[in-house]
């Protein structure tokens, strides 16, 4: 006794032989042309179930690809850039800023000492259109003069104006009296 799958395969092979004998397909035609004919003469051989099976298979392949891409992105390194010394810790007074470049010489960055003494570092490029932002301690904000964007100095979150995304954060630490940039959070 043969299984239902074997019987279906045998029937499909017999149908293909009949179609070739009728002259609908050449022997060298690929398999997909038998299942999905481009001529109206072979249309009656395509079953809805077969078509649905191919659609489901393609959808599953796309879903697996999307999940794979998301998993790959999550496994990537969270920081970009090599550790780099910025300046001495005692050179930055509370409620002041220090400008430097990180991770490359073409990337302006902003180091801020908050009124409570905490240090924060961000990219100096506004997330709206890339204008340069500045720390305004008298208003307790990071300000973009181009389009009046406002960011929170302790987190880098956008709080006003057109920017919707936070400033890119730079991880920092103090080692032996020097402030070091450890990487840009991506």
C-alpha positions in Angstrom: 0.0 0.0 0.0 1.2 3.4 -0.8 0.8 6.5 1.4 -1.4 9.4 0.3 1.7 11.5 -0.4 3.1 8.8 -2.7 -0.2 8.6 -4.5 -0.3 12.3 -5.0 3.2 12.4 -6.3 2.5 9.6 -8.7 -0.7 11.4 -9.9 1.3 14.7 -10.4 3.9 12.8 -12.4 1.2 11.2 -14.6 -0.4 14.6 -15.2 3.0 16.0 -16.2 3.5 13.2 -18.6 0.1 13.7 -20.1 0.7 17.4 -20.6 4.0 16.8 -22.2 2.4 14.3 -24.6 -0.3 16.9 -25.4 2.4 19.3 -26.3 1.7 21.8 -23.6 5.2 21.6 -22.1 8.6 20.7 -23.4 10.7 18.1 -21.6 13.2 20.7 -20.5 10.7 23.0 -18.9 11.3 23.7 -15.2 9.0 22.1 -12.6 7.4 25.4 -11.6 6.0 25.9 -15.1 4.1 22.7 -14.7 2.5 23.8 -11.5 1.9 27.4 -12.6 1.4 27.6 -16.3 1.7 30.8 -18.2 -0.7 29.8 -20.9 -4.4 29.5 -20.6 -4.3 25.9 -21.9 -2.8 24.6 -18.7 -4.7 26.7 -16.2 -7.1 23.9 -15.3 -4.3 21.9 -13.8 -3.5 24.4 -11.0 -5.3 23.6 -7.8 -6.2 26.1 -5.2 -4.5 24.0 -2.5 -1.3 23.9 -4.4 -1.3 27.6 -5.0 -2.1 28.3 -1.3 0.7 25.9 -0.3 3.2 27.9 -2.3 1.9 31.2 -0.9 2.2 29.9 2.7 5.7 28.6 2.0 6.8 32.0 0.7 5.2 33.8 3.6 7.0 31.5 6.1 10.3 32.1 4.3 9.8 35.9 4.6 8.8 35.5 8.3 11.9 33.4 9.1 14.1 35.9 7.3 12.6 38.8 9.3 13.1 36.9 12.6 16.7 36.0 11.6 17.5 39.7 10.7 16.1 40.9 14.0 18.1 38.2 15.9 21.3 39.2 14.1 20.8 42.9 14.8 20.3 42.1 18.6 23.5 40.1 18.7 25.6 42.9 17.3 27.8 45.0 19.6 25.9 47.7 21.4 28.8 50.2 21.3 30.8 51.7 18.5 34.2 53.3 18.9 37.4 52.7 20.7 38.1 53.9 24.2 39.5 57.4 24.2 40.7 59.8 26.8 38.7 63.1 26.7 40.0 65.4 29.4 41.0 65.6 33.1 38.1 65.2 35.5 38.9 68.4 37.4 38.8 70.6 34.3 35.0 70.6 34.0 33.1 72.6 36.6 29.5 71.8 37.6 26.9 73.2 35.1 29.5 73.4 32.3 30.3 71.6 29.0 33.4 70.4 27.2 33.5 69.9 23.5 35.4 67.0 21.9 35.2 64.6 18.9 34.2 61.0 19.2 34.3 58.3 17.8 36.1 59.9 14.9 37.6 63.4 14.5 34.6 64.3 12.3 32.0 63.5 15.0 31.4 66.4 17.4 30.5 65.5 20.9 29.4 67.2 24.1 30.5 66.3 27.6 28.3 67.9 30.3 28.8 68.0 34.1 25.3 68.5 35.6 24.7 70.7 38.6 24.8 67.7 40.9 28.3 66.7 39.5 27.1 63.8 37.3 28.8 63.5 33.9 26.9 62.9 30.6 28.2 62.7 27.0 26.2 62.9 23.8 26.7 63.4 20.1 26.5 67.1 19.3 24.4 66.4 16.2 20.7 67.1 16.6 18.5 64.1 15.7 16.2 66.3 13.7 18.5 67.6 10.9 22.0 67.2 12.3 22.6 70.8 13.5 25.0 71.4 16.3 23.5 71.4 19.8 24.7 73.3 22.9 24.3 73.0 26.6 22.5 75.9 28.2 22.9 75.5 32.0 20.9 78.6 32.8 17.8 76.9 31.2 18.9 73.4 32.2 18.6 72.1 28.7 20.5 71.1 25.5 19.4 73.4 22.8 19.5 73.2 19.0 19.4 76.7 17.6 18.4 75.7 14.0 14.9 74.6 14.7 14.6 75.2 18.5 15.0 71.6 19.5 15.3 70.9 23.2 16.9 67.9 24.9 17.0 66.8 28.5 20.7 67.1 29.7 20.6 64.1 32.1 19.2 61.6 29.5 19.4 63.2 26.1 15.7 62.7 25.5 13.9 65.2 23.2 11.6 67.4 25.2 10.6 70.1 22.7 10.7 71.2 19.2 10.8 69.0 16.1 13.3 66.3 17.2 11.5 63.1 18.2 14.5 60.9 18.9 17.0 61.3 21.8 20.6 62.4 21.3 23.1 59.6 20.7 24.6 58.7 24.0 28.3 58.2 24.6 29.3 55.9 27.4 31.9 57.5 29.7 33.8 56.6 32.8 36.4 58.3 35.1 39.7 56.4 35.4 42.6 57.8 37.5 41.4 61.4 37.2 40.7 61.2 33.4 37.4 61.1 31.7 37.2 58.3 29.0 34.7 57.8 26.2 34.1 54.0 26.0 31.7 53.8 23.0 28.7 55.3 21.3 25.5 53.5 22.0 23.9 52.4 18.8 
